[in-house]
Amino acid sequence: MHTFAVARAVHGIEPLVATEIRRSGAGVVRGMRHREVWFEAPDGFLGAGLPALRTADDVLLAAAVVDGIGRDRSALRRLARAARELDPGLLPVTPGGAGVEVSASFVGPRNYTRYEVEDAVGVELARPARVPYHSRRDGGRPPGEATAWRVTIEDDRAVIAVRPARRPLHRRAYKTASVAGTLHPPLAAAMAELARLGDHDTVLDPCCGAGTTLIEARALAPRARFLGFDHAPAALAAAAANARAAAIPDGGEASFAWARADGGRLPVPAGAAGRVLVNPPWGRQVPPLGLLAGGLGPLWREVRRVLAGDGLAVALVHDGPPAGFAVEEAVRVSLSGRHPLLAVLRRRPMPRRG
């Protein structure tokens, strides 16, 4: 027997999530949709503990697939009926418990809202167990203990799925401290995947923020050395706190070093880093400071300087690849209403003079 599961992801990194599912043995990948990777896992596998997919936002169990969902409002009746007809054994709610909450999304224009989808499905899911349905309409916030369901609609197909865990995968337990502009952990994990890390590399982040990128990288290369720099003392304090929370019994905290530095003047020798992971300041939540206030040119010159000859940089870039680098791979992602590139960069040889 097998269970169909759905891994939710940042749009653009679905193939990386599929690769991680295969590599981890979580299951057999059966297909991809917008922000979804479908995979088949043996029965009991998820019940024994959700697969630790670091590039996935969440893992859900598919309870129903409903075809023929169009743009008109009759879709709401079809979704309600599908929820009403679910096998009671698929409804992981406890009578008298905290209730049910539903989050919905769809691709393309529709003649109904996400809240109408949520309410149509949520009322029916809550009815058999006689528990409350917690609507998000009018800004409602469901309690954290409510059973979480999700409805996604793409083309004419809807999926109704339930989260078996208490919280989504992207809410990392180690992230006890945060700062403005902190990177989404699954996206940081995707950067680490693209970097092809080795255990003997020195991995450097010149704009480390709360340390998310390096902490995610350590999950792939636990014996590497990680150097994080930032202009803001508050960011470094957050990074150190998160690294302590992520420490494991092998002394993992000791592999991190955090220091205050300007991203345009890093206190490390040339060629010292085998890998650089960097999410530069966008100028939205976090303004560029110091030597970067006039532009990111100094940052890219420093990244180029500190990279070893065969080193790689993985960067989240918004204005095209920086000068002085060749792009080995690029993944377009959707993030906060923008569409930056996850770019894998290698230094270009400097032209000879004379």
MIVOGU-161666 format. One record per residue (C-alpha): residue number from 0; x, y, z. Coordinates in Angstrom, 2 decimals. Example, Ala and Ser with C-alpha at 12.3 -4.5 7.8 and 13.67 -1.06 7.14 Angstrom:
! MIVOGU-161666
     i        c1        c2        c3
     0     12.30     -4.50      7.80
     1     13.67     -1.06      7.14
//
This chain:
! MIVOGU-161666
     i        c1        c2        c3
     0      0.00      0.00      0.00
     1      1.12      3.55     -0.71
     2      0.15      7.07      0.29
     3      0.09     10.04     -2.05
     4      1.75     13.10     -0.58
     5      2.16     16.65     -1.86
     6      5.26     18.70     -1.15
     7      4.57     22.44     -1.35
     8      7.42     24.66     -2.56
     9      8.48     28.14     -3.60
    10      7.58     28.44     -7.27
    11     10.67     27.73     -9.36
    12     12.40     25.21     -7.11
    13      9.95     22.34     -7.63
    14     12.65     20.31     -9.51
    15     15.02     20.72     -6.56
    16     12.32     19.45     -4.20
    17     11.75     16.46     -6.50
    18     15.48     15.70     -6.45
    19     15.54     15.85     -2.65
    20     12.55     13.50     -2.42
    21     14.34     10.95     -4.60
    22     17.67     11.29     -2.80
    23     16.16     11.03      0.68
    24     14.09      7.97     -0.17
    25     10.90      9.76      0.85
    26      9.04      8.28     -2.10
    27      8.61      8.03     -5.85
    28      7.95     11.33     -7.61
    29      4.79     11.14     -9.71
    30      4.46     14.68    -11.05
    31      4.80     18.43    -10.54
    32      2.35     21.32    -10.63
    33      2.60     25.00     -9.72
    34      4.33     24.98     -6.30
    35      3.63     21.25     -5.84
    36      5.58     18.01     -6.15
    37      3.49     14.85     -5.95
    38      5.12     11.71     -4.63
    39      4.09      8.23     -3.59
    40      5.35      7.05     -0.20
    41      4.88      3.67      1.48
    42      2.01      3.53      3.97
    43      3.26      4.27      7.45
    44      6.30      6.17      6.22
    45      4.79      9.58      6.90
    46      3.18      8.39     10.10
    47      6.62      7.42     11.42
    48      7.74     11.01     10.94
    49      7.49     13.47      8.09
    50     10.44     13.36      5.71
    51     12.86     16.17      6.54
    52     12.63     17.84      3.14
    53     14.56     21.05      3.66
    54     13.65     22.57      0.28
    55      9.90     22.02      0.78
    56      7.58     24.51      2.47
    57      5.28     21.76      3.65
    58      4.24     18.13      3.14
    59      0.54     17.26      2.96
    60     -1.43     14.05      2.48
    61     -3.74     14.12     -0.52
    62     -7.30     13.32      0.58
    63     -9.21     14.08     -2.64
    64     -8.56     15.09     -6.25
    65    -11.51     16.84     -7.88
    66    -11.55     17.31    -11.65
    67    -13.80     19.63    -13.63
    68    -13.30     22.65    -11.37
    69    -13.95     25.62    -13.60
    70    -13.94     29.37    -13.11
    71    -17.63     29.77    -12.30
    72    -19.15     29.58     -8.85
    73    -20.49     26.07     -9.34
    74    -16.95     25.01     -8.37
    75    -17.77     25.88     -4.76
    76    -20.61     23.34     -4.68
    77    -18.39     20.65     -6.20
    78    -15.64     21.29     -3.67
    79    -18.10     21.22     -0.77
    80    -19.52     17.92     -2.00
    81    -16.03     16.41     -2.34
    82    -15.19     17.43      1.24
    83    -18.51     16.04      2.48
    84    -17.87     12.68      0.79
    85    -14.34     12.15      2.14
    86    -13.66      8.86      3.90
    87    -14.03      9.61      7.65
    88    -10.79      7.72      8.19
    89     -8.97     10.52      6.37
    90    -10.24     13.19      8.74
    91     -7.58     13.54     11.47
    92     -9.68     15.64     13.84
    93    -10.68     14.84     17.40
    94    -14.26     15.45     18.54
    95    -14.22     18.39     20.89
    96    -10.77     19.40     19.69
    97     -9.44     22.72     18.42
    98    -11.26     22.41     15.10
    99    -10.40     22.78     11.43
   100     -8.75     25.51      9.37
   101     -8.39     25.66      5.59
   102     -6.01     27.63      3.36
   103     -6.80     27.87     -0.36
   104     -5.02     29.13     -3.46
   105     -5.60     28.96     -7.20
   106     -3.83     29.79    -10.45
   107     -5.54     32.17    -12.85
   108     -8.70     34.32    -12.60
   109    -11.81     32.81    -10.99
   110    -15.33     34.06    -10.21
   111    -14.87     33.22     -6.54
   112    -12.38     34.12     -3.83
   113     -9.98     32.00     -1.83
   114    -12.11     32.67      1.26
   115    -15.20     31.25     -0.44
   116    -13.25     28.11     -1.32
   117    -11.98     27.80      2.25
   118    -15.43     28.24      3.77
   119    -17.11     25.82      1.36
   120    -14.63     23.06      2.21
   121    -13.98     23.89      5.86
   122    -17.61     23.72      6.98
   123    -17.94     20.22      5.53
   124    -14.64     18.98      6.98
   125    -15.59     20.10     10.48
   126    -19.14     18.69     10.42
   127    -18.49     14.93     10.98
   128    -16.40     15.48     14.13
   129    -18.65     18.30     15.38
   130    -15.73     20.66     15.84
   131    -15.55     24.36     14.96
   132    -14.39     25.57     11.56
   133    -12.10     28.61     11.87
   134    -12.51     30.91      8.88
   135     -9.83     33.35      7.72
   136    -12.46     35.64      6.26
   137    -12.36     39.18      7.71
   138     -8.85     38.62      9.05
   139     -9.63     35.64     11.27
   140     -6.63     33.75     12.67
   141     -7.21     30.05     13.39
   142     -5.68     28.62     16.58
   143     -2.37     26.88     16.13
   144     -3.80     23.57     17.35
   145     -6.46     23.39     14.60
   146     -6.11     20.64     12.01
   147     -4.70     22.32      8.89
   148     -6.14     21.58      5.44
   149     -5.16     23.05      2.09
   150     -7.05     23.37     -1.20
   151     -5.10     24.13     -4.39
   152     -6.68     24.66     -7.81
   153     -4.74     24.65    -11.06
   154     -6.38     24.45    -14.50
   155     -9.54     22.39    -13.86
   156     -8.18     20.21    -11.05
   157     -8.47     20.81     -7.31
   158     -6.62     18.97     -4.57
   159     -7.84     18.74     -0.98
   160     -5.00     17.79      1.35
   161     -4.27     17.71      5.07
   162     -1.10     18.44      7.04
   163     -0.30     15.51      9.36
   164      2.27     17.56     11.31
   165      1.53     20.32     13.82
   166      3.38     22.96     11.81
   167      4.64     23.39      8.24
   168      8.18     22.33      7.40
   169      9.34     25.87      6.63
   170      8.91     26.88     10.28
   171     12.31     25.70     11.46
   172     12.62     24.96     15.16
   173     16.07     26.57     15.25
   174     14.80     29.94     14.04
   175     14.33     31.48     17.46
   176     15.55     34.93     16.36
   177     14.86     36.94     13.23
   178     15.64     40.25     11.55
   179     14.05     42.22      8.71
   180     14.63     40.62      5.33
   181     15.51     37.21      6.74
   182     15.62     34.53      4.05
   183     12.90     31.89      3.73
   184     14.56     28.66      5.01
   185     13.55     26.37      2.10
   186     14.97     28.93     -0.35
   187     18.19     29.02      1.66
   188     18.25     25.22      1.51
   189     17.82     25.40     -2.28
   190     20.85     27.71     -2.47
   191     22.87     25.18     -0.51
   192     21.71     22.37     -2.82
   193     22.81     24.32     -5.89
   194     26.23     25.04     -4.34
   195     27.33     21.38     -4.49
   196     28.93     21.66     -1.07
   197     31.83     19.53      0.07
   198     32.63     18.73      3.68
   199     36.05     20.35      3.47
   200     34.88     23.65      2.02
   201     34.89     26.97      3.78
   202     31.43     28.43      3.13
   203     31.06     32.20      3.47
   204     28.05     34.51      3.57
   205     28.96     38.22      3.37
   206     25.39     39.37      4.23
   207     24.39     36.64      6.65
   208     21.42     38.28      8.38
   209     19.93     35.81     10.87
   210     22.24     33.03      9.66
   211     19.59     31.04      7.80
   212     21.65     30.32      4.68
   213     24.68     28.96      6.52
   214     22.60     26.94      8.98
   215     20.74     25.31      6.08
   216     24.07     24.67      4.33
   217     25.42     22.89      7.39
   218     22.65     20.29      7.08
   219     24.27     19.23      3.78
   220     27.92     19.60      4.77
   221     28.22     19.13      8.55
   222     32.03     19.11      8.56
   223     32.52     22.29      6.55
   224     33.53     25.62      8.11
   225     30.98     28.45      7.98
   226     31.83     32.16      8.12
   227     29.02     34.72      8.40
   228     29.50     38.50      8.16
   229     27.00     41.34      8.48
   230     27.04     45.09      8.96
   231     24.33     44.97     11.67
   232     25.11     43.76     15.21
   233     21.47     42.73     15.69
   234     21.73     40.38     12.71
   235     24.87     38.76     14.09
   236     23.23     38.26     17.48
   237     20.25     36.59     15.76
   238     22.57     34.38     13.68
   239     24.50     33.25     16.76
   240     21.27     32.47     18.63
   241     19.89     30.45     15.73
   242     23.16     28.55     15.33
   243     23.05     27.62     19.02
   244     19.46     26.42     18.61
   245     20.47     24.35     15.58
   246     23.51     22.79     17.30
   247     23.58     19.02     17.50
   248     25.61     16.75     19.82
   249     28.58     16.55     17.42
   250     29.63     20.08     18.36
   251     27.93     21.68     15.34
   252     27.82     25.15     16.86
   253     31.63     25.31     16.79
   254     31.68     25.12     12.97
   255     30.13     28.63     12.74
   256     31.95     31.94     13.10
   257     30.11     35.28     13.02
   258     31.74     38.70     12.73
   259     30.78     42.26     11.94
   260     32.08     43.44      8.57
   261     31.15     45.56      5.58
   262     30.07     43.43      2.62
   263     32.40     45.52      0.47
   264     35.47     44.82      2.62
   265     35.58     41.30      4.06
   266     38.29     40.40      6.60
   267     39.38     37.17      4.90
   268     42.28     36.41      2.54
   269     41.86     36.12     -1.20
   270     40.79     32.65     -2.33
   271     39.78     31.61      1.21
   272     36.26     30.39      0.42
   273     35.34     27.33     -1.58
   274     31.72     28.46     -1.65
   275     29.93     31.79     -1.16
   276     26.20     31.94     -0.48
   277     24.69     35.41     -0.56
   278     21.31     37.13     -0.49
   279     22.29     40.79     -1.05
   280     20.19     43.58      0.49
   281     17.28     44.35     -1.83
   282     16.78     47.91     -0.65
   283     13.18     47.12      0.40
   284     13.18     45.68      3.92
   285     16.95     46.06      4.38
   286     18.75     49.10      2.95
   287     22.33     48.60      1.70
   288     24.78     50.05      4.21
   289     28.43     51.04      4.27
   290     30.29     50.50      1.02
   291     27.16     48.94     -0.50
   292     25.04     52.07     -0.06
   293     26.06     53.31     -3.50
   294     25.49     49.97     -5.26
   295     26.44     46.31     -5.03
   296     29.61     46.57     -7.12
   297     31.90     46.38     -4.03
   298     30.09     43.25     -2.82
   299     30.59     41.39     -6.10
   300     34.26     42.42     -6.24
   301     34.74     40.99     -2.75
   302     32.88     37.79     -3.61
   303     35.14     37.37     -6.61
   304     38.25     38.05     -4.49
   305     37.48     35.60     -1.68
   306     36.42     32.73     -3.93
   307     38.96     29.98     -4.49
   308     39.97     29.38     -8.09
   309     37.54     26.48     -8.48
   310     34.97     27.94     -6.11
   311     31.29     28.65     -6.70
   312     28.97     31.40     -5.50
   313     25.21     30.97     -5.27
   314     23.40     34.30     -5.14
   315     19.86     35.60     -5.15
   316     20.09     38.33     -7.80
   317     17.45     40.81     -8.93
   318     19.18     42.88    -11.62
   319     20.87     40.21    -13.71
   320     24.11     38.32    -13.08
   321     26.98     40.47    -11.76
   322     29.97     41.38    -13.90
   323     33.03     39.18    -13.62
   324     31.11     35.90    -13.27
   325     29.94     33.15    -15.58
   326     26.48     31.72    -14.84
   327     26.61     27.92    -14.60
   328     22.95     27.47    -13.64
   329     20.02     29.79    -12.99
   330     16.63     29.15    -11.41
   331     13.89     31.78    -11.60
   332     11.85     31.91     -8.38
   333      8.83     33.82     -7.09
   334      9.49     35.67     -3.86
   335      7.57     38.51     -2.19
   336      6.00     39.55     -5.48
   337      9.31     39.61     -7.34
   338     11.07     37.10     -9.57
   339     14.79     36.99     -8.79
   340     17.28     34.42    -10.02
   341     19.03     31.82     -7.95
   342     22.29     31.98     -9.89
   343     25.24     29.61     -9.62
   344     28.30     31.74    -10.44
   345     31.91     30.95    -11.27
   346     34.64     33.55    -11.59
   347     35.53     34.60    -15.11
   348     39.27     34.86    -15.82
   349     40.44     38.47    -15.69
   350     41.60     39.76    -19.09
   351     45.34     40.12    -19.39
   352     46.77     43.57    -19.70
   353     49.18     44.65    -22.42
//
